[in-house]
Amino acid sequence: MERTSLIDNIVLEIRDKIVAGKFKEGDMLPSQDELARDLGVSRASLREALNRLALMGLIEAKHGSGTFVKMTTPADVMNSLASLLVMDKASAAELLQARFHIEPVVAALAAEHAGKEDIDRIRLQLEGMASEFDRGNLENFISRDVLFHIYISKASKNRVLAKVLGIIREILHQFIVKYFEKEPSSVSTAIAYHREIYKAIEQHDPGAARKHMEDHIASLVKRLMENDISWE
């Protein structure tokens, strides 16, 4: 645990230097001896941290030349967040808590900014969810559920919030699949919440959209905490 935490801290420190521009695109990083000395860590821990950063796409090792900083975009930073969460095995409770604070804001923005095409897309997914539920097709229901939330995030017209929310949902996906498999009765409850969210967005009522999304996610959190569903 201590070693994992140390490596995570090294990853965060180097990543922050890249994001802040202390290590710029195309820069060659200091030698491993120098970098390990500056960070006060062992070369073994540093090597593992550098491997993680390479997997995140933030640095690139060139044989015989050294390790260089790659171009960093907002998407790279968001993707590196996803990688760290997976590595840390962040709990479903923490991710759902983050979703609880982000997605209601996204729903409120969608109610403000959604155009006719956005509303039609959201409605079609809601109708598809109900149809798949009636057919007993859980897999297709979940796919429609994912698209319902994706189209709401797109309707918010805030790409940063939509990206963060997409990462959280992606990490939680398998957990939520297991939840619906274990608690199939919760599907009808979820559809009811989705209908209220859709109505609020259709009526351009940000307050109602926010409240109904909060109620939906709070219900999901409560049910997940009451049921023993393993992460693995």
N, C-alpha and C positions, 0 to 999 in steps of 0.2 A: 504494500500500500504506500509506504513512504517513498519507495523508488518511483512508483507510478506518478505520485504527486510531484516529485522533483522534476521528472521529465516533462510533465504537463506544464510546469512553471517555466522551464527552459523554452518550450515551444511558444508559450504565450509571450515571453520576453522578446524573443527574436521576431515573432510575428508582429508585435507592437512596434518594433523598430522599423520593420519594413513598411507597415501602414503609415507610420509617422514620417517616413521619408529619410530616416537616418541611414537605412540601407536602401538605395535606390535601384530601380530597374537596370539591370546590366552590371551592377556593382559586383565585384568579387568579394565574398565574405573573407574575413581574416582567417588565417590558418586555424586548424582545430586546436593546436596548442595555445595560440593566442586567445581564441574565443573562449576556450575552457577556462583559461586563467582569468579573463575579464569577468566571466560569469561566476567564477568560484565553484566550478563543478568538475567532475572527472571527465576524461575524454570518452569513456564508455557511455556515460549518460548523455553527453553532447551528441555523440554519433547517433544514438537512438532518436534523440529529438530532431536531428537533421533529417533522418529518414522519414519521420512523420511530416515534416515541413515539405519534403520532396513529394510525398504522397498527396499532400494538400495542393500541390502545384505552385507553391510559393518560391521554391528554390530549385536549382537544377545542377547536378554534379556533372562536370565535363572532365572525362578521363585525361589526366596529364596536364590539366589547366587549373582546376579548382572548382569551387562551388559558387554559383552565381544567382543573383536575385532575378526572378522572372517578373514579367509585367503583372501588376496587381490591380484588379478591378474590384468594384463593390461586390460583384458576384463571387469573386475568389474569396473575399473575406467572409461572405455568408456561407460559402461551401466549407471553408476552414472551420467555421463554427459547428457545422454539421459533423465534421470529422472529429472534433474534440468531444462533442456530446456522445458520439458512439464510443469513442475510446474510454471516456469516463463512465460509460454505462449509466448515464443520467436516469434517474427514476422516472417512471410514468407520472408520478404525482407532481414532480417538479416541472415536467414538460406541460402537463395539463394546466398547472398553475400559470405558466407563461402564456399558454393559449387562452386562458380565461381573461387575462389582462389585455391581450392583443386583438383577438377575433371580434369581440363586441365593438371595438373602435373601428375595425375594418367594416363591419356590418353597418355601422352608423354612417361611415363615409360612402358606402355603396348606396344607402338610401338617399344621400345627398346628390350623388353624381351619376347614378345608373341611368343609361339611356334605354330606349325601347329595345334595342338589340340585346343589351345586357339582361334586362328583365325577362325577355323571351327565353334566353339561354337558361337562366335560373329556373324558370317555370317548367321548361321541358325536362330538366333533371329531376325536379320535384315530382312531376307526373310519372317519370320513369321509375323513381324510387317506389312509389305506391304500386305501380304495375308489377315490379319485380318482387315486392313483398307479397302481393296476392298470389303470384306464381310459386312462391316459396324458394326463389332463387337468391340466396344470401350473397353469393359472390357478385352477381350483377347489381344487387342492391347497394353493396359497399362501393362499387365502382361509380354508381350514380351519385352516391353520397359525397364521394371525393370530388366529383365534378361540380356538384352543387356548391360546395365551399370554394372551389377554385374560381368559379365564375363570380361569386360574390367578391372574392379578393380582387379579381380583375376589374370589377365594377367600381371598386373603391378609388381607382385611378392613382393609387399610391404603390409604386413598384417595390419600394423598400419593405413596407409592411407585408405586402403580398409574398415577397421572397422569404422573409423570416417565417411567416406563417406556413408557407409551403414546406420549409425545412422541418419545422416542428411536426407537421402532419405526416411527412415522409418517415420520420424516425418512429412515430407512434403507430404507423399503419398496421404492422403485424400484431401489435398489442390490441388494437381496436378490433381487428378481425377475430382474434381469440375471444374478446369480450362478447361480441355479437353471437359467436358460436355457442358460448356458454350461457348467454342470457338472451335467447331469441325473442322473448316477450318484450324486450326493450326496444325492438325495432319499431313497433307501432307508436311507442312514446316518442321516439326520435322523429318519426314522420310528423307527428303532431307539432312538435317544436319547429320543424322545418317549415311547415305551412304558415305558422305565425311569423317567422322570420321573413319568408317570402312576401307575405301580405304587407308587412311594414316597409319593405324595400319598394314594392310596387306602388305603395301610397306615398313614398318619399317622406317617411316619418323616421328620422334618425334616432329619436329617443326610444321609440318602440322597437326598432331594429336592434338597438344596443341591448335593451332589457331582455328581449326574447333570446338573443344569442347568449347572454349571461346565464339565463335560466337553463338553456339547453346544455351548456358546458358544465354548469354547477351540478346538474342532474347526472351527467356522465361521470364527473369526479366522484360524486357520492356513491354511485353504483359500483364504480371500479374499486373504491376503497372498502366497500362492503364485501367484495368478492376476491377470492384468492386466485389471481391470474398471474402466472409467472411470466417474467420478461423473456426467458429463453424460448 
